[in-house]
Amino acid sequence: MGSRTVLVTAHTGKQTALRAARRVAERLIAADIAVRTLAGEFSSPGADEVPAAADAADGAELIIVLGGDGALLRAAELARPAGVPLIGVNVGHVGFLAEAEHDGLADLVDRVVARQYVVEERMTIDVAVRSNGSAIVSTWALNEATVEKAARERMIELIIEVDGRPLSRWGCDGVVCSTPTGSTAYAFSAGGPIVWPEVAALLMVPISAHALFAPPMVVSPESVLAVELIVAPETSGAVLWCDGRRKVDLPPGARVEVRRGALPVLLARLPAPGERGGRFTDRLVAKFGLPVAGWRGRSWEDAGEHA
């Protein structure tokens, strides 16, 4: 067996993803690349099954994820500490983070075997929860950290802060603190702007705020965002969600601090021949079905003319 190792993981609730994962594993093994799988997900002849522990990706060249964005966010928990890039194959719905679609499995494996992929860093956020001045939880997110009300019938009262200075007080359903990668996820649904992934920034987007000043905000990547819960009898309890996966029940008066993450997540991409940019724009058009019929572009360049 060759010295290269790839971890293959899949959404266990989707039979399509599991079948695709087996095909990927078989093709990699046939190309003399060692394959790891996570215990309890799926088995493949010749693959090495390892526990789904924090060190499962250590020493791997790549993690191939079969599923949707949720599966990729799960795999990011293994990839980030190991410094291993992720590449996703969408067998879900939108699959915005995925690099390939289900019908492109063979091409993806061939390009991985030939090392025809590039790796880019995606900014993360580090999240700290404080109570009475003491840090009680430290976690992180690739997409977003969201402070949300715990009870449907009541809102929460909070004060938002940027760089150590109070900015406003909101009665709201919550607030999303997002990375550029997460700008197409929950922050987008809450009315936030789409930010191209190569832009270094932090986003703060309110959820159904009852306030005159409650715009989505984009701040410096070096800024520190904070959300302080106001204790009031008419308000709900609150919870913190990171990437929709890690939940923290917030005590009354808790303070949540968000800053640029110390460790990025690495994503592998399959560049198109002659690619000069615009890939993210194309992804927006494809994933959201945006109307672009009638676009002519810089057609004079194709005719050899110059502006």
TACOR-V679075 format. One record per residue. N is the residue number from 0. RES is the residue in one small letter. PSI is psi in degrees with one decimal (* if undefined). OMEGA is omega as a letter, one per 20 degrees, with the letter a starting at -180 (999 if undefined). D_CENTER is the distance of its C-alpha to the mean C-alpha in Angstrom with 2 decimals. Layout:
n	res	psi	omega	d_center
N	RES	PSI	OMEGA	D_CENTER
N	RES	PSI	OMEGA	D_CENTER
This chain:
n	res	psi	omega	d_center
0	m	141.6	a	32.88
1	g	174.9	a	31.23
2	s	-7.6	r	29.49
3	r	142.6	a	26.02
4	t	134.6	r	23.67
5	v	133.2	r	20.57
6	l	126.9	r	18.72
7	v	125.1	a	18.21
8	t	154.1	a	16.35
9	a	158.2	r	16.30
10	h	111.2	a	15.79
11	t	-15.1	r	19.18
12	g	-0.9	a	19.81
13	k	112.0	r	20.04
14	q	-33.8	r	23.16
15	t	-41.0	r	22.12
16	a	-40.0	a	19.13
17	l	-41.7	r	21.54
18	r	-40.7	r	24.18
19	a	-39.1	r	21.92
20	a	-39.2	r	20.81
21	r	-40.6	r	24.53
22	r	-41.1	r	25.34
23	v	-46.4	r	22.79
24	a	-44.6	a	24.20
25	e	-41.4	a	27.73
26	r	-37.6	r	27.30
27	l	-45.2	a	25.80
28	i	-39.4	r	28.65
29	a	-24.9	r	31.15
30	a	13.0	r	30.00
31	d	34.2	r	30.77
32	i	127.6	r	27.22
33	a	140.2	a	26.79
34	v	133.4	r	24.25
35	r	145.5	r	22.79
36	t	158.8	r	21.70
37	l	136.0	a	20.73
38	a	133.4	r	23.72
39	g	-6.6	a	23.92
40	e	-67.2	r	21.59
41	f	161.2	r	23.99
42	s	151.1	r	26.79
43	s	132.5	a	27.90
44	p	128.3	r	31.23
45	g	-10.2	r	31.00
46	a	152.5	r	27.51
47	d	114.3	a	27.19
48	e	126.3	a	25.78
49	v	155.0	r	24.25
50	p	148.5	r	23.32
51	a	62.8	a	19.74
52	a	173.4	a	20.07
53	a	-26.1	a	18.23
54	d	15.2	a	20.16
55	a	-28.6	a	19.58
56	a	-1.8	a	17.92
57	d	129.0	r	20.43
58	g	-3.4	r	22.29
59	a	154.4	r	20.39
60	e	-32.6	a	19.92
61	l	153.2	r	16.84
62	i	122.7	r	14.79
63	i	125.8	a	15.01
64	v	121.9	r	13.02
65	l	113.5	a	14.96
66	g	-149.7	r	13.50
67	g	-162.1	a	10.92
68	d	-32.7	r	7.21
69	g	-41.8	r	8.42
70	a	-37.1	r	10.09
71	l	-38.5	r	7.48
72	l	-35.9	r	5.66
73	r	-45.9	a	9.39
74	a	-26.8	r	10.24
75	a	-26.2	r	8.06
76	e	-27.4	r	10.61
77	l	-37.3	a	13.27
78	a	-39.6	a	12.13
79	r	-53.0	a	11.55
80	p	-25.9	a	15.13
81	a	-11.4	a	16.68
82	g	32.7	a	15.44
83	v	132.4	r	14.95
84	p	151.4	r	12.91
85	l	145.5	r	10.96
86	i	128.8	a	12.01
87	g	144.7	r	11.29
88	v	120.4	a	14.19
89	n	115.9	r	13.85
90	v	25.1	r	16.38
91	g	-135.9	a	14.91
92	h	-88.6	a	15.23
93	v	-50.4	r	13.08
94	g	52.7	a	10.54
95	f	-32.5	a	9.03
96	l	-12.9	a	6.87
97	a	146.1	a	10.13
98	e	-23.5	a	12.77
99	a	159.2	r	15.76
100	e	166.1	a	17.39
101	h	-35.7	a	19.54
102	d	0.0	r	22.69
103	g	21.5	a	21.64
104	l	-48.0	a	21.57
105	a	-44.1	r	24.78
106	d	-41.8	r	23.84
107	l	-48.6	a	20.55
108	v	-42.6	r	22.56
109	d	-39.7	a	25.34
110	r	-31.0	r	23.21
111	v	-45.0	r	21.62
112	v	-40.1	a	25.22
113	a	3.2	a	26.40
114	r	36.3	r	23.59
115	q	56.6	r	22.94
116	y	156.9	r	19.33
117	v	156.6	a	17.94
118	v	131.9	r	15.26
119	e	151.0	r	13.26
120	e	136.7	r	11.72
121	r	128.5	a	8.50
122	m	141.7	r	9.41
123	t	176.4	r	8.45
124	i	142.8	r	10.70
125	d	137.2	a	13.51
126	v	127.8	r	14.93
127	a	136.1	r	18.61
128	v	128.0	r	20.71
129	r	145.6	r	24.40
130	s	123.9	a	27.45
131	n	37.6	r	30.87
132	g	-10.3	a	29.70
133	s	138.3	r	28.47
134	a	125.9	a	24.93
135	i	-22.2	r	24.32
136	v	138.5	r	20.62
137	s	128.4	r	18.18
138	t	-166.0	a	14.52
139	w	172.5	r	11.13
140	a	149.6	r	7.52
141	l	-42.9	a	4.39
142	n	-63.8	a	4.06
143	e	157.3	r	7.72
144	a	128.5	a	10.97
145	t	124.4	r	13.44
146	v	120.8	a	17.16
147	e	155.4	r	18.84
148	k	147.1	a	22.41
149	a	-26.0	a	23.45
150	a	132.8	a	26.31
151	r	-34.6	a	26.16
152	e	-6.4	a	29.59
153	r	150.3	r	29.07
154	m	177.1	r	26.95
155	i	152.3	r	26.07
156	e	130.0	a	27.61
157	l	159.2	r	25.71
158	i	132.0	r	26.19
159	i	150.1	a	23.50
160	e	141.8	r	24.07
161	v	124.5	r	23.08
162	d	42.3	r	24.42
163	g	5.8	a	26.82
164	r	133.9	r	28.38
165	p	140.8	a	28.27
166	l	-45.0	r	27.25
167	s	166.6	r	27.83
168	r	131.3	a	28.26
169	w	139.0	q	26.68
170	g	121.0	a	27.62
171	c	177.8	r	24.52
172	d	-17.4	r	22.28
173	g	-170.5	r	19.61
174	v	140.4	r	17.40
175	v	127.3	r	13.72
176	c	115.7	a	12.78
177	s	157.2	r	9.72
178	t	169.7	r	8.47
179	p	-37.4	r	9.23
180	t	-38.9	r	5.83
181	g	-2.5	a	5.77
182	s	-18.0	r	9.35
183	t	8.5	a	9.35
184	a	-123.2	a	8.22
185	y	-39.8	a	10.48
186	a	-38.3	r	11.77
187	f	-43.9	r	13.01
188	s	-28.7	r	14.71
189	a	1.6	r	16.33
190	g	13.2	a	17.81
191	g	167.0	a	15.79
192	p	154.6	r	15.94
193	i	129.3	a	13.77
194	v	126.1	r	13.27
195	w	139.7	a	13.34
196	p	-22.5	r	10.83
197	e	-6.2	r	13.97
198	v	126.1	r	15.00
199	a	115.5	a	14.77
200	a	164.6	r	14.72
201	l	144.3	r	13.83
202	l	144.0	r	13.99
203	m	119.7	a	16.01
204	v	120.5	r	16.57
205	p	153.8	r	19.25
206	i	110.0	r	19.41
207	s	55.3	a	22.98
208	a	136.8	r	24.68
209	h	80.5	a	28.49
210	a	150.9	r	29.24
211	l	-36.5	r	30.69
212	f	99.6	r	28.21
213	a	54.9	a	24.68
214	p	157.3	r	22.87
215	p	141.4	a	19.21
216	m	143.7	r	19.26
217	v	123.4	a	17.76
218	v	173.8	a	18.98
219	s	145.8	r	19.35
220	p	-14.3	r	16.73
221	e	-3.7	r	19.66
222	s	161.2	r	20.17
223	v	122.2	r	19.83
224	l	143.2	r	18.97
225	a	145.5	r	20.77
226	v	119.8	r	21.37
227	e	127.9	r	24.70
228	l	131.2	r	25.83
229	i	129.7	r	29.40
230	v	116.5	r	31.66
231	a	144.0	a	33.70
232	p	-26.4	a	35.50
233	e	1.7	a	34.26
234	t	164.5	r	30.54
235	s	164.0	r	28.12
236	g	173.8	a	26.45
237	a	156.8	r	22.76
238	v	154.8	r	19.68
239	l	129.1	r	16.48
240	w	133.3	r	13.26
241	c	116.0	a	10.16
242	d	22.6	a	7.04
243	g	12.9	a	10.12
244	r	-40.7	a	11.16
245	r	120.0	a	13.17
246	k	138.0	r	16.03
247	v	122.7	r	18.68
248	d	125.2	a	21.89
249	l	127.2	r	22.94
250	p	159.1	r	26.67
251	p	135.1	r	28.79
252	g	8.3	a	28.57
253	a	155.9	r	25.33
254	r	128.5	r	23.55
255	v	124.0	a	19.79
256	e	134.5	a	19.04
257	v	128.7	r	15.84
258	r	168.0	r	15.93
259	r	135.6	a	14.20
260	g	146.0	r	13.01
261	a	-30.0	a	15.66
262	l	129.5	r	13.56
263	p	171.2	r	10.89
264	v	135.8	a	8.65
265	l	128.3	r	10.63
266	l	133.4	r	9.93
267	a	141.0	r	13.25
268	r	155.0	r	14.56
269	l	94.6	a	17.88
270	p	142.3	r	19.70
271	a	152.2	r	22.27
272	p	128.3	r	25.89
273	g	17.8	a	26.86
274	e	128.8	a	23.45
275	r	14.2	a	23.95
276	g	179.1	r	20.87
277	g	2.2	a	19.85
278	r	-40.3	a	17.31
279	f	-37.9	r	14.61
280	t	-45.0	r	17.51
281	d	-36.0	r	18.43
282	r	-41.1	r	15.03
283	l	-45.5	a	15.36
284	v	-45.3	a	18.89
285	a	-46.4	a	18.21
286	k	-33.8	a	15.41
287	f	3.1	r	17.18
288	g	44.7	a	20.65
289	l	142.0	a	21.79
290	p	115.7	r	25.55
291	v	10.1	r	26.52
292	a	135.4	a	29.88
293	g	-8.7	r	32.60
294	w	130.7	r	30.61
295	r	-26.4	r	32.93
296	g	-160.7	a	31.14
297	r	66.6	a	33.14
298	s	-22.8	a	35.58
299	w	-24.5	r	38.32
300	e	-38.0	r	36.56
301	d	-25.0	a	36.95
302	a	3.9	r	40.64
303	g	8.5	r	41.06
304	e	159.2	a	41.51
305	h	139.7	r	40.13
306	a	*	999	39.42
